[in-house]
Amino acid sequence: MASTIENIGLYGSTVGKLNLSPDTLAWASLSSSDKFSTTSDNIIHAEWSVYGKMAYLRVTVKDKEGKKSLRRFDGFSISSFDTLKATFLSNYDVSIVKTKMSLGGASYGLPSLKDSDSRLVFNENAVSPDGTENTQGPEMLSLEMNEVSQCVMRGTGTKDRNLIELQFHDNDNLEKNSDQLVQISFYVPPDADMDLADRTVNTAAEDLHAELVSASNVNSATGSVICEFKNDGLMKFLSPSGKYGIELYDGFLRMQGSKYDFKVKYTDISRLFLLNRPDGRAFFIVALEKAIRQGQQRHSYLVLQVDKSDSSVTLNLDEEARNKSGMKDEQLQGKFSNIMAKAFKLITGKKVFVTGKFRGYRDYEAISCSLKANDGLLYPLEKQFIWLHRPPVLVRFEEISSVEFQRYGGAGASGRNFDLAINLRSAKDGNVKEYVFSGIEKTEFPLLKQFLNEKKIKIINLQEDTGRKSYNEGDSDDGVGLDGLDEEDSEDDGDYGDDDAKKEQEEESDDSDSDDSDDDMSEGSDVEEARKRARGEPIKAPTKKRAKTSSSSTPKGKKKKKKDKNAPKRGMSAFMFFSNASRAQIKEENPGIAFGAIATKISEKWKELSEDDKIPFEEKAAADKERYNKEMETYVPPDDLSDDEPASKGKKSPTKKKAPKKDPNAPKGAKGSYMFFQAAKRVELKAENPEISFGDMSKKIGELWKTCTDEEKKPFEDQAAEDKERYSRETEAYNKLKAEALAMSSDSSSDDSDDSDDSDSDDSD
């Protein structure tokens, strides 16, 4: 007999209609095109369970190959059991079995893998009547292993060897505002007598993790690898952060790391970008339709930092595919960044966007700026802005309502920069209506303004309270051009092709310590003049006088603080010694590198040094500090130095209270027990996870400290007590020496006074 039941939900989809006919069991969604159907011969088993006022049905079916799977239907009324049981017996010769579920809310149980239908099942932990052994009680939780996207051991410390984390694929078929499980973690208690520091023996969690990885097939890939990019130093993942290798297959790419593995279908890739960096490297960006998840963080863009050194890679394509793509042989040769772009373009079939006609003040293709608290690079392309890199932001010109140039008030460094506010037509990315890119050098203004005018993007006039003209006041764009650049009429960002691979990038501008940021930014500034200044070419003097600065901008009667040329030079830090030692080598390895890029490379090299490698530079810094302290003991500043001098009689200059200078000979303050614990754990965490950031390390140390017992804290508390005693002794000795020095100074002053009186007396005679 046939039967149709309305408003029945299928797990992983929406609400629909269930049709039970003598030949088939079929379900169809009411709001989408989702369907499921199977014949009566493929129905093996059926279970009925009750949750509160509703019930659900689990049906085990098999496919053509005999592989079993589970289908879950919910939304049945409890009273419909008898009718449903009779229908299944009549149509499919299957008796529905009532199954009791654990509804007590327990958070622990016995796990087991059901190989028959690839499920991880947790049963209630029931104890035998005599209390000697655990037995499986009613089912508590059931998870489909084919829905698992990641199965990882959380963390790298010894205490994290008992934690397993499962992540699940996002389901786009659910109804709007529906909840879905995306992540769950399990704690598997270790054996009582097990040493967690001994990594030669697996914990119970590690054994279960291996079984789950095998059952979920998260690390498996079908088909042959067409192209592979190994993690060999030529590329580095910035988002998601970590060390990953890339394998390109026929229909998807695979990112394989030490902890996480990701698979991305080519149909989920929206676009690709290859953007040059000012430091001689490049960004390669993969924009995704469906974000991937690394822990709690979702990533809609894969951002790689790629090198431009010469390299080669082999594409395992047949002759027909090579001929279709125009390849003469199976190897791609050239710069690594170009090779990666071409390989992705050939295999994925996606267009690779490169930078367009825009060039900044220093002839760079990007503008250095900040988005909120993050520094990055803003790339003005032909159809969109893209900001890199954390988090990446892409704004298409068609999404922009208007832009505003916002200038800082006041003088000094704040007057050397401006902000670019981009207002959107509608909210995106979590109700964002505006992006403010701050800290842009004012020398970039004429070039950026010209670019926006060419793209016909509306610029809102701003009249600031300071009385200065806003950036967009006036209509004149005369003299603002893009000399030396090809005038292309392309309707979109340029696509990467063979010509790009052959084209060599121009050398970056020479290192320069000069700062032209004191010049006022005005509407009449010419782009060509800005370019000449960047290249160091002579510039004709302006015909018009520069506008006078407001007298209110600088306080009257205040002079700069005089500096004694004979004062001791301050001690340098360990990083400065390392910087001086590395600068020449970096210039030699990277001819023509920009001045700012040198500092970036030095900082990266310093972070990569181990604690042992930093010791020589720290010793030099300590010796230099000692030299400075000794010179300061004998240094006597001249009497004519003053911070402020009145400009005229009767007018008092404003004075500011200054913090008293710290005596370099004063004892170093005592450290607390947590500081000793932090110093001990920092080296250990850095060795276990070299990629960990400073903030994450501090957070991790704080969590470890909270979990320490009083016995574990005792060694560090003892160290703190000893350090406190040391500080007391040194403070007492320091105060004693200070008192003696004051007494000697007082006696010397008294003697000088007596000598002066005697001298006056002699003169009078």
JOHUUR-V630253 format. One record per residue. N is the residue number from 0. RES is the residue in one letter. PSI is psi in degrees with one decimal (none if undefined). Layout:
n->[N	N]
res->[RES	RES]
psi->[PSI	PSI]
//
This chain:
n->[0	1	2	3	4	5	6	7	8	9	10	11	12	13	14	15	16	17	18	19	20	21	22	23	24	25	26	27	28	29	30	31	32	33	34	35	36	37	38	39	40	41	42	43	44	45	46	47	48	49	50	51	52	53	54	55	56	57	58	59	60	61	62	63	64	65	66	67	68	69	70	71	72	73	74	75	76	77	78	79	80	81	82	83	84	85	86	87	88	89	90	91	92	93	94	95	96	97	98	99	100	101	102	103	104	105	106	107	108	109	110	111	112	113	114	115	116	117	118	119	120	121	122	123	124	125	126	127	128	129	130	131	132	133	134	135	136	137	138	139	140	141	142	143	144	145	146	147	148	149	150	151	152	153	154	155	156	157	158	159	160	161	162	163	164	165	166	167	168	169	170	171	172	173	174	175	176	177	178	179	180	181	182	183	184	185	186	187	188	189	190	191	192	193	194	195	196	197	198	199	200	201	202	203	204	205	206	207	208	209	210	211	212	213	214	215	216	217	218	219	220	221	222	223	224	225	226	227	228	229	230	231	232	233	234	235	236	237	238	239	240	241	242	243	244	245	246	247	248	249	250	251	252	253	254	255	256	257	258	259	260	261	262	263	264	265	266	267	268	269	270	271	272	273	274	275	276	277	278	279	280	281	282	283	284	285	286	287	288	289	290	291	292	293	294	295	296	297	298	299	300	301	302	303	304	305	306	307	308	309	310	311	312	313	314	315	316	317	318	319	320	321	322	323	324	325	326	327	328	329	330	331	332	333	334	335	336	337	338	339	340	341	342	343	344	345	346	347	348	349	350	351	352	353	354	355	356	357	358	359	360	361	362	363	364	365	366	367	368	369	370	371	372	373	374	375	376	377	378	379	380	381	382	383	384	385	386	387	388	389	390	391	392	393	394	395	396	397	398	399	400	401	402	403	404	405	406	407	408	409	410	411	412	413	414	415	416	417	418	419	420	421	422	423	424	425	426	427	428	429	430	431	432	433	434	435	436	437	438	439	440	441	442	443	444	445	446	447	448	449	450	451	452	453	454	455	456	457	458	459	460	461	462	463	464	465	466	467	468	469	470	471	472	473	474	475	476	477	478	479	480	481	482	483	484	485	486	487	488	489	490	491	492	493	494	495	496	497	498	499	500	501	502	503	504	505	506	507	508	509	510	511	512	513	514	515	516	517	518	519	520	521	522	523	524	525	526	527	528	529	530	531	532	533	534	535	536	537	538	539	540	541	542	543	544	545	546	547	548	549	550	551	552	553	554	555	556	557	558	559	560	561	562	563	564	565	566	567	568	569	570	571	572	573	574	575	576	577	578	579	580	581	582	583	584	585	586	587	588	589	590	591	592	593	594	595	596	597	598	599	600	601	602	603	604	605	606	607	608	609	610	611	612	613	614	615	616	617	618	619	620	621	622	623	624	625	626	627	628	629	630	631	632	633	634	635	636	637	638	639	640	641	642	643	644	645	646	647	648	649	650	651	652	653	654	655	656	657	658	659	660	661	662	663	664	665	666	667	668	669	670	671	672	673	674	675	676	677	678	679	680	681	682	683	684	685	686	687	688	689	690	691	692	693	694	695	696	697	698	699	700	701	702	703	704	705	706	707	708	709	710	711	712	713	714	715	716	717	718	719	720	721	722	723	724	725	726	727	728	729	730	731	732	733	734	735	736	737	738	739	740	741	742	743	744	745	746	747	748	749	750	751	752	753	754	755	756	757	758	759	760	761	762	763	764]
res->[M	A	S	T	I	E	N	I	G	L	Y	G	S	T	V	G	K	L	N	L	S	P	D	T	L	A	W	A	S	L	S	S	S	D	K	F	S	T	T	S	D	N	I	I	H	A	E	W	S	V	Y	G	K	M	A	Y	L	R	V	T	V	K	D	K	E	G	K	K	S	L	R	R	F	D	G	F	S	I	S	S	F	D	T	L	K	A	T	F	L	S	N	Y	D	V	S	I	V	K	T	K	M	S	L	G	G	A	S	Y	G	L	P	S	L	K	D	S	D	S	R	L	V	F	N	E	N	A	V	S	P	D	G	T	E	N	T	Q	G	P	E	M	L	S	L	E	M	N	E	V	S	Q	C	V	M	R	G	T	G	T	K	D	R	N	L	I	E	L	Q	F	H	D	N	D	N	L	E	K	N	S	D	Q	L	V	Q	I	S	F	Y	V	P	P	D	A	D	M	D	L	A	D	R	T	V	N	T	A	A	E	D	L	H	A	E	L	V	S	A	S	N	V	N	S	A	T	G	S	V	I	C	E	F	K	N	D	G	L	M	K	F	L	S	P	S	G	K	Y	G	I	E	L	Y	D	G	F	L	R	M	Q	G	S	K	Y	D	F	K	V	K	Y	T	D	I	S	R	L	F	L	L	N	R	P	D	G	R	A	F	F	I	V	A	L	E	K	A	I	R	Q	G	Q	Q	R	H	S	Y	L	V	L	Q	V	D	K	S	D	S	S	V	T	L	N	L	D	E	E	A	R	N	K	S	G	M	K	D	E	Q	L	Q	G	K	F	S	N	I	M	A	K	A	F	K	L	I	T	G	K	K	V	F	V	T	G	K	F	R	G	Y	R	D	Y	E	A	I	S	C	S	L	K	A	N	D	G	L	L	Y	P	L	E	K	Q	F	I	W	L	H	R	P	P	V	L	V	R	F	E	E	I	S	S	V	E	F	Q	R	Y	G	G	A	G	A	S	G	R	N	F	D	L	A	I	N	L	R	S	A	K	D	G	N	V	K	E	Y	V	F	S	G	I	E	K	T	E	F	P	L	L	K	Q	F	L	N	E	K	K	I	K	I	I	N	L	Q	E	D	T	G	R	K	S	Y	N	E	G	D	S	D	D	G	V	G	L	D	G	L	D	E	E	D	S	E	D	D	G	D	Y	G	D	D	D	A	K	K	E	Q	E	E	E	S	D	D	S	D	S	D	D	S	D	D	D	M	S	E	G	S	D	V	E	E	A	R	K	R	A	R	G	E	P	I	K	A	P	T	K	K	R	A	K	T	S	S	S	S	T	P	K	G	K	K	K	K	K	K	D	K	N	A	P	K	R	G	M	S	A	F	M	F	F	S	N	A	S	R	A	Q	I	K	E	E	N	P	G	I	A	F	G	A	I	A	T	K	I	S	E	K	W	K	E	L	S	E	D	D	K	I	P	F	E	E	K	A	A	A	D	K	E	R	Y	N	K	E	M	E	T	Y	V	P	P	D	D	L	S	D	D	E	P	A	S	K	G	K	K	S	P	T	K	K	K	A	P	K	K	D	P	N	A	P	K	G	A	K	G	S	Y	M	F	F	Q	A	A	K	R	V	E	L	K	A	E	N	P	E	I	S	F	G	D	M	S	K	K	I	G	E	L	W	K	T	C	T	D	E	E	K	K	P	F	E	D	Q	A	A	E	D	K	E	R	Y	S	R	E	T	E	A	Y	N	K	L	K	A	E	A	L	A	M	S	S	D	S	S	S	D	D	S	D	D	S	D	D	S	D	S	D	D	S	D]
psi->[143.4	147.9	140.5	130.5	126.6	162.1	48.2	128.4	144.2	131.0	129.3	2.3	-151.3	-170.6	140.7	-154.2	130.3	125.7	119.7	95.8	166.2	-26.0	-30.7	158.7	118.1	144.2	140.1	136.5	147.8	-17.6	-3.3	-173.9	8.8	136.2	154.3	138.5	141.7	155.6	164.0	-29.7	-21.8	-1.3	119.1	-44.0	153.5	137.5	145.3	128.3	149.7	131.3	108.6	-120.6	-1.5	165.1	159.7	157.2	128.6	123.6	123.6	123.1	165.7	152.8	-168.5	-30.4	0.0	6.1	133.2	149.4	164.7	137.3	128.6	125.9	134.2	171.0	11.7	146.5	148.9	-32.4	-10.1	4.7	-48.3	-44.1	-42.4	-39.0	-42.9	-38.2	-43.3	-38.4	-41.3	-43.1	-37.0	-1.2	38.9	129.3	127.1	127.8	132.7	130.4	129.6	133.8	151.8	116.0	15.8	-13.5	19.6	145.7	16.7	153.9	-172.2	118.7	149.4	145.6	124.4	99.6	-25.0	-37.5	20.1	59.7	146.5	117.1	133.9	125.8	152.3	140.3	94.0	140.5	138.4	157.2	-35.3	-3.0	19.6	-24.0	157.6	142.4	158.1	124.2	-154.3	156.3	137.1	-42.9	142.2	127.6	134.8	119.3	-23.6	-5.6	-2.1	129.1	-29.7	141.3	105.5	157.3	125.4	130.2	-180.0	-5.9	172.0	-35.3	-18.3	2.7	-1.3	5.1	130.3	135.1	128.1	133.0	148.4	153.2	141.9	136.7	115.4	-4.0	-5.1	159.9	157.2	139.8	15.9	145.1	146.1	147.6	122.8	-18.6	142.6	143.3	146.9	142.2	122.2	110.1	136.3	169.9	145.3	-34.0	15.2	139.8	109.5	-20.2	-17.3	102.1	3.3	-17.1	128.3	144.6	169.0	-34.3	-39.3	-35.7	-43.4	-38.0	-42.8	-39.8	-40.2	-38.8	-41.8	-39.6	-32.3	-16.7	33.0	-24.8	6.8	153.6	131.2	148.0	176.0	150.6	124.2	-41.0	145.6	133.8	113.0	158.5	76.9	20.7	-14.8	-15.2	153.3	128.8	124.2	-30.8	114.0	147.1	146.3	175.2	110.9	145.6	153.2	129.9	126.9	119.0	-170.6	-39.6	-1.3	164.6	152.2	127.8	119.0	117.1	-178.9	-24.8	-46.8	147.1	137.7	143.8	129.2	118.8	146.0	-26.4	-18.3	-0.2	123.6	-41.9	163.7	147.4	142.2	108.6	130.1	140.4	154.8	-21.1	9.9	-5.1	-166.9	157.7	136.3	121.7	133.7	110.2	130.5	143.2	-39.6	121.7	147.7	158.3	130.5	101.7	-126.8	-5.9	131.8	139.5	115.5	-6.0	137.0	116.1	120.9	141.9	116.5	148.4	162.4	16.3	158.8	138.8	-179.6	154.0	148.4	132.3	120.3	66.9	148.3	171.6	-36.8	-43.7	-37.3	-42.6	-36.8	-36.1	-3.5	16.4	135.7	-35.7	-177.6	3.0	139.3	131.6	149.7	-155.6	142.5	-40.6	-41.8	-36.4	-44.8	-42.8	-44.1	-39.1	-44.7	-40.0	-42.1	-41.5	-42.6	-22.9	15.8	151.9	139.2	117.0	135.5	174.9	151.5	-136.5	-15.6	135.2	137.3	-170.2	-41.2	20.0	20.6	161.2	0.9	162.7	129.1	128.1	-175.7	147.3	111.1	-120.3	6.7	131.7	148.0	-164.4	132.5	120.7	111.0	106.5	-173.5	-23.9	1.7	160.5	142.3	129.2	134.3	142.2	-6.5	104.5	153.6	143.6	129.3	123.9	114.3	146.6	-31.5	-16.5	-8.6	129.4	-46.2	168.9	156.3	139.0	120.9	126.9	143.2	146.2	168.1	-172.9	-176.1	-145.5	-30.4	-22.4	-0.6	-3.3	164.4	167.8	150.4	112.8	123.5	115.8	131.5	153.9	-37.4	157.1	147.6	164.0	59.0	46.4	29.7	123.0	-10.7	138.5	129.1	111.9	112.1	165.7	28.4	132.6	139.7	-20.7	-16.0	-11.4	-52.4	-36.3	-42.3	-40.1	-42.8	-40.9	-44.4	-38.1	-39.7	-35.6	1.0	40.1	129.4	128.3	120.9	131.2	135.7	128.3	109.1	160.6	-20.8	-10.8	-2.6	155.3	142.1	164.3	-27.2	6.4	141.1	153.6	-10.5	124.9	12.6	143.2	-2.8	100.8	-179.1	72.6	145.6	0.0	149.1	133.9	95.9	145.9	28.6	145.7	-2.6	172.8	146.6	145.4	142.0	132.7	-168.2	-33.4	-33.8	-35.1	-32.0	-23.5	128.1	139.2	142.5	150.7	145.5	161.5	154.3	159.3	137.3	133.8	-0.9	150.7	111.3	14.5	-2.4	-12.6	142.3	142.7	128.2	167.4	-25.4	-1.0	136.3	142.5	-40.2	-35.3	-39.1	-39.5	-41.7	-38.5	-37.3	-33.1	-3.2	14.6	153.9	146.6	136.5	145.9	142.3	147.5	-28.9	148.7	149.2	141.0	140.7	143.3	150.9	137.0	-20.8	-8.2	-26.5	132.9	136.8	153.6	7.8	128.7	158.8	148.2	130.0	145.2	130.5	118.9	-22.5	1.8	147.6	141.9	132.8	151.7	142.8	151.9	168.8	-37.0	-36.7	-38.0	-42.9	-39.0	-44.6	-34.6	-26.9	-19.0	-46.2	-39.2	-40.9	-39.9	-37.5	-39.0	-25.2	78.5	135.6	9.1	143.0	156.0	-43.9	-33.1	-29.6	-46.1	-37.9	-45.0	-39.8	-42.9	-40.7	-41.7	-38.0	-39.2	-29.5	-14.4	143.5	169.4	-36.9	-38.7	-24.0	-14.1	-47.2	-38.9	-35.0	-34.9	-40.6	-40.7	-40.1	-41.6	-39.4	-35.4	-40.9	-40.4	-43.7	-42.4	-40.6	-41.6	-33.5	-26.7	-33.9	-3.1	131.6	113.8	148.1	158.3	-19.5	6.5	131.7	150.6	-43.0	140.9	134.3	140.5	-30.6	163.4	145.8	-8.7	124.7	133.9	143.9	135.6	147.0	140.9	131.9	145.0	138.3	140.7	139.9	131.7	121.6	-18.3	-3.4	148.8	147.5	134.6	153.9	143.8	148.1	171.3	-34.9	-34.3	-38.8	-39.7	-41.2	-42.3	-36.1	-38.2	-24.9	-44.4	-39.4	-44.5	-36.4	-35.0	-36.8	-34.9	86.5	-22.8	-5.4	138.0	166.4	-41.7	-43.3	-36.4	-44.4	-40.6	-42.4	-42.5	-40.2	-39.7	-39.6	-38.2	-37.7	-30.2	-6.2	140.6	168.9	-33.8	-38.3	-28.4	-18.4	-45.1	-37.1	-33.1	-35.4	-42.3	-40.1	-38.8	-42.5	-40.4	-32.5	-40.9	-41.5	-43.9	-38.4	-43.9	-46.9	-35.0	-41.4	-45.0	-38.5	-43.9	-35.6	-46.8	-37.5	-40.4	-41.0	-40.1	-38.5	-39.0	-43.6	-39.4	-38.8	-42.6	-42.2	-39.1	-38.3	-41.4	-41.8	-38.0	-41.5	-42.3	-38.4	-40.9	-42.5	-39.9	-40.6	-39.2	-41.0	-39.3	-37.5	-31.6	none]
//
